[in-house]
Amino acid sequence: MSNFNSLSPTELAILADAVAIALTEGKSADEINVLGNFVAAVGALLLTIAAQGQSLRDSADTKNNNKTKG
């Protein structure tokens, strides 16, 4: 995944465009709808996992900071 982190915003948009075109080539509108909804669901779950991980790290940091101050 470190390769994604090194891409510029423009490069990432171009890559997403190319992937979308490649995945939908030769597919019907119904198939593209299902694929799009699947990709959206995966994206939403990735964001949920990242948000919960960050929340837990922040909570642990707050607890550690309170212990060192007290």
QUITA-V306066 format. One record per residue. N is the residue number from 1. PHI is phi in whole degrees, -180 to 180 (999 if undefined). NEAR is the number of other ideal C-beta (glycine too) atoms within 10 Angstrom. Layout:
<<N & PHI & NEAR> <N & PHI & NEAR>>
This chain:
<<1 & 999 & 4> <2 & -64 & 5> <3 & -65 & 7> <4 & -66 & 9> <5 & -69 & 7> <6 & -93 & 8> <7 & -81 & 12> <8 & -74 & 8> <9 & -56 & 7> <10 & -66 & 8> <11 & -63 & 11> <12 & -65 & 13> <13 & -65 & 11> <14 & -65 & 12> <15 & -63 & 13> <16 & -61 & 10> <17 & -62 & 10> <18 & -63 & 10> <19 & -65 & 11> <20 & -61 & 14> <21 & -63 & 9> <22 & -64 & 8> <23 & -72 & 14> <24 & -98 & 14> <25 & -60 & 8> <26 & 80 & 6> <27 & -101 & 12> <28 & -78 & 9> <29 & -61 & 8> <30 & -63 & 8> <31 & -65 & 12> <32 & -66 & 14> <33 & -59 & 11> <34 & -63 & 12> <35 & -62 & 14> <36 & -62 & 13> <37 & -66 & 10> <38 & -64 & 10> <39 & -63 & 13> <40 & -63 & 10> <41 & -65 & 10> <42 & -61 & 10> <43 & -61 & 10> <44 & -63 & 10> <45 & -68 & 10> <46 & -60 & 10> <47 & -66 & 10> <48 & -64 & 10> <49 & -62 & 10> <50 & -64 & 10> <51 & -64 & 10> <52 & -67 & 10> <53 & -61 & 10> <54 & -65 & 10> <55 & -61 & 10> <56 & -65 & 10> <57 & -64 & 10> <58 & -62 & 10> <59 & -63 & 10> <60 & -65 & 10> <61 & -63 & 10> <62 & -63 & 10> <63 & -63 & 9> <64 & -66 & 10> <65 & -67 & 10> <66 & -67 & 9> <67 & -68 & 8> <68 & -75 & 6> <69 & -82 & 6> <70 & -88 & 5>>
